[in-house]
Amino acid sequence: MFPDLSFTISQLNWNSVIDILLVTLIFYWMLVLVQGTKAVQLLRGLLFLVVLAITTTSIFDLTAFRWLMSNSLPALLVAIPVIFQPELRRALERLGRTGSIFTRANHPAKLGETLKTVSAAAQKLSLQGHGALIVLERETGLQDYIETGVLLEARVSQELLLTIFYVNTALHDGAVIIRNDRVIAASCLLPLSRIETDGHLGTRHRASLGLTEATDAIVVVVSEETGIISVAHNGRMIRNLDEQRLFKILTAFYRSQLTQAVPKWVEFLQKFPGRRSGDSSDTP
């Protein structure tokens, strides 16, 4: 055993090390994607079946069972993309996000004011017993969902949000989508979550989870029945919030943007020393 191990180690080179690291990173990335989802249980069951099959065929001479396992492998490879379709879609969506050094960050002051306005409006809507669904767009574009609603292109304000979600208005049934410091559209339709939720969660909560499962958006939900304020992100939900806690959570989600005062590409270029365009040292 040890001579074989020594021989294997002696054959390692830089290409082999890089190859092993890449495979390890891919498996680690896959485990991170399924963490906290139902796919973990499916993965455990799949691994259990594989280990059981290998152990059984290695101990006992089961010709028919070995034939069945070897011929089931192609079908299993086809079934994996179907079983893990939500996780694979989320992975491809993350790869396709536009975040890079060329992405322009939101102005911290305007972003902070928007988060404060949304938190205050959610608190007032909760006290008034009005349901609400407020979507904060991030890197993933939400144009497909914006087109299902009514375009507004208005500055974010408490008065506007309270008016939209007033029970007798035509736009209260649906979601408001906010981009930067503008309310882009109202009465937008969102996809419902495919994951089973508790019976006390209504359509708004399922819609918030459904959108955050497919995008990196943050959704603030106010329950019309109980007045409970919740926030959804990455397919998970935090409930029973007040204005202060909601603002702290939103600030935590946007911490990197709130500390980014200039566009990322400008900050990247500023790392290199150079002469300012307005430098007067060249003047005689």
Secondary structure, 3 states (H helix, E strand, C coil): CHHHHHHHHHCCCHHHHHHHHHHHHHHHHHHHHHCCCCHHHHHHHHHHHHHHHHHHHHHCCCHHHHHHHHHHHHHHHHHHHHHCHHHHHHHHHHHCCCCCCCCCCCCHHHHHHHHHHHHHHHHHHHHHCCCEEEEECCCCCCHHHHCCCEEEEEECCHHHHHHHCCCCCCCCCCEEEEECCEEEEEEECCCCCCCCCCCCCCHHHHHHHHHHHHCCCEEEEECCCCCCEEEEECCEEEEEECHHHHHHHHHHHCHHHHCCCCCHHHHHHCCCCCCCCCCCCCCC
